[in-house]
Amino acid sequence: MSEKLIYCYNCKTYTIYNNTDTHGNSGVESHCTSCNLYEWQNFAIEKEKEKWVHYNEKEEEKWKSETMRLI
C-alpha cells in the first residue's frame, strides 16, 4: 500500500493520501483518507494558489511604485 503525507486543501491539515478504496482494493487514484479529495484535485488547488500569490505580489509591487510616484 502506497501512503503519502500531504497537505489537504479541503481538510486544511496534513493527512494521509493512499491508493486503496474502502474495501482494501488497490489501484484506485490517490485520495485523502479523511475527505476523499483526489491527489490531482489537491495539486490543482495548490497550483492555482501559487498563481494567485504570484499575481498579488506583482500587483502589490505596481501599487507601491504608483504610490511612490504620486508622493
N, C-alpha and C positions, 0 to 999 in steps of 0.2 A: 504494500500500500504506500502510495506516494503522498506525503503530507508536507505542507509548507506553511510557515507562519507569515501572514500577510496582513497589512492594514486594510481593513474592510471599510470603504467609504459609506456603506449603508449602516453598518453596526457602529461605526465611529470608534473602533477599537481594533487591536491586533487579534486576529483569530486564525484558526487552522483551516486551510483550504485542502481538500482531499479529492481523490478521483474515484470514490465509491458512492453508490447510492444507498438508500435506507435499507436495502436488503443485502448489502455487503458485496454487490456485484461491482467489479472494477471495470474500468474503461470508459466511464462517463466523464464529461468535461469537468475540470477542476472547479469546485464551488465552495463557498463559505459554509462551514458546518453549522453556523448559527442562523443565517438568513437565506441561504441557498443562492446568493448572488454569484454569478459565474465569474471566474477569474478574468475573462476577456472583458466583461462589463466593468469590472472594477478597474482594469487597466485603462479603459476608455475614459472613465471618470478622472483618473489620475492625470492622463494626458490633457484633457480639457482644462483641468485646474491649472496645470503648468502653463498652458497657453494664456489663460486669463491673468495669471500672476505676471507673466512677461508683458502682456498688453498694458496692465495697470501700471507697471513700473515705467514703461515708455511714456504713458500719458502723464504720470506724475512729473517726469523729467521735463516734458513740454510745458506743463503748467508752471513749474518752478522757473524755467527760463523766461516764460512770458511775463510772470510776475516781476522778476528782476528787471526786465526790460522796461516795464511800466514805472518802476520805482525810480 
